[in-house]
């Protein structure tokens, strides 16, 4: 059973900090005058979930007692900074980009064709005609290598030869997923200006198994 994370020591402060960090982040990216969000409560949830993930990640670390003093505090601050910034980068910049919209367009076509065999067959015939009409090769293969994305290494991996148009769409989608995933947040959030070291320390103490180590 997953352990419940206790945020009670900073619960009342989270909304204010979430808004302050988001204001800072949007100004740093120069989008503060352009962006309109549907709900500010989503920002609060984003910060809460990131703090919970930071504590869960810390609790998976081994030999924490051998780390330098306040290493755990720095780890939590760094985790929140990196992960919350990256999440907001994806939500409020990447999702509004041309490449993301092209990715969704390809994905929509792919989903449609997967549920319409007759249309797929017709498109594949057009594909074969276009492929062969200007070629002098007698043994031209219409099938292509199916690719996938290794999410651990973020590398495109080739698999068996597969169909035609659906494989083309899949391969393009994998390239977009890889490129979009590599876009990083370039704004450092002032997490330590909004949460004191003592507040972070208390948060760690409230969430075992390290409450006896981090004294």
N, C-alpha and C positions, 0 to 999 in steps of 0.2 A: 504494500500500500504506500502510495506517495505521501511523503511527509508534508504537512501544511506549513507554509512559510508565514512567519509572524512579522508583520510590518507595523504593529501597533505603536512602536516608539516614534515612527515618523509619519504615521498615517495622515494626520491632519496637515502635514506640511507638503505632502506629495502634489496636490493640485496646483498650489502656488509655484512650486519648483518646475512642474511640467510646463506651465504656461511661460515661465521665465526662460527656460531652456529653449523652448520652441521659438519665442520671440528673438532670442539671440541667434539661433540657427538660421532663421529666415532672413534676418538682417545681414548676416555674414555671407549668405548666398545671393543677396540682393533681390529676393523675391517677396519681401515683406509687404510690398505695395500691390503685388500681383496675385497673391494667393488668397483664396477663400476656402475655408474648411466647413464641412457640414456640422461637425460636433466637436466642441472643445473637450468633451468627456473622453473622446478617443485618445487624446494626448495624455490624459491622466492614466488611462488603461495601459497605454504604451510604456509609460515610465514604471508603473507597478509591475508589469510583466517582465520588464528588463531587469528590475531589481531582484525579482524572484529568481530569474534565470542566473543572475550573477551569484546569488547565494547558493543555488544548486550546483553551479560550476565550481565554486570555491569548496563546497563540501565533498566534491569528488577528488580534490587534490590530496596527495599523500605527503606524509612527513612535514606537515605545516609547522610543527614545533621547531623545526630546524631552519626555518626561513628568518630573514632579518625582522627586526621589530617593525610593526605596522605594515608589513608586507601585505597582509590580508586586507587592510584598509585600502591600500593602493590598488590592489587587484580588483576590488569591488568598484572603485571609482573609474579605473581604466576600462573595465568591462561595460559599465553603463555608458561611458563616453563613446566607445567604439560601436557597440551594438545598437544603441538608441539612434545615434547619428546615421548609421548605415540603414536602419529601418526607415527613418524619415527621408533619407536620400531616395530610397526606392519608392516610397509612397507618394512623395510630393514633387519629385523631379523626374525620376525615371518613368513613372507611369504616365506622365504627360509629354513624353518625348516621342518623336517621329518613329524611332526604332521600335519602341514598345508597341505603338499602334500598328506598325507593320507586322510585328510578331503576333499580335492578337488577330489580325486579318488572316494571316497564314493558318493560324490555329483554328479559326472559325471555318475556313475552307476545308481544312483537313478533317475536322469533326463531321462536316456535312457529307463529304465524300465517303467517309467510313460507314455512313448510314444510308448510302445510295449506291449500291453496286452497279446498277445500270449506267448511271452517269459516269462512274469511275471507268467502266469498260469503254465507253464512248471517248472519254478524254484520253485514255491510254492509246486508242487507235490513232487519234490526232497526233499524239506524241510520237508514235512510231513512224507516221508519215513524215512529220517534220524532221525527225532524226535521220531518215534514210533518203529524203528527196535530193539532198545536195552532197551525198557521200558516194565515194567510189569504192568504199570498202565492201567486200562481199560477205564478210563475217562480222559485221557490226552488231554488237550486243546492245539490246535495248534495256536490259536490266542493269541496275547500278548498285553500288555498295551501300547498304543500310548503315547509318551511323547513330551512335548514342553518346550521351555525355556522362563521363565518370565524375560524379559530384565530389568525390574525395580529392581528386587531383585537378578537377576542372579541365579535363582533356577530352577531346573528341575521339572516340574509339570506333573503328570500323568493325562491322559484323558481316554476316553472310549477304550475298547478293539477294536482292528482293525485287518487289514490284517496281513500277515505273513512277507514275505521277505521285502516288501517295508517299513513295520513298523520297522523291525530290522534295516534297513539302516537309516531310519529317526532318530531313537533313538541314533544310533551311531553318526550321524551327529550332533545332539543336544549336545551330550557330548563333542564332539570336539569343537563346537562353544563356549560352556561354558568355557572349559579349555583354549582355545586360547584367549578368551576375558579377562580372569583373569591375563594374563601375563602383567606385568607392567614395565614401564620404570624406570630404576634405576639410571639414570644419570641426575643430576640437571644442566640445561642449564644456563649459565651466562648472562641471559637476561639483568639484571641491569648493567652489565659491558658494554653493547653495546647500550642500550638506557638509557639516563639520566632521572632523575626524572622530570626535567623541560620539556623534550620532551614528556614523558608520560602524564604529566599534560596538556600540550597543546593539545595533542591528545584527551583527555577527554573533554576539553573545546570546541573543534571543533565539538563535537558530542553530541547534546542534547539528553535527557532532562536535563542533570545535569550541563550544562554550567554555570548556575547561582548559583549552590550550591558549586561547586568545585573551589572556588576562593581562 
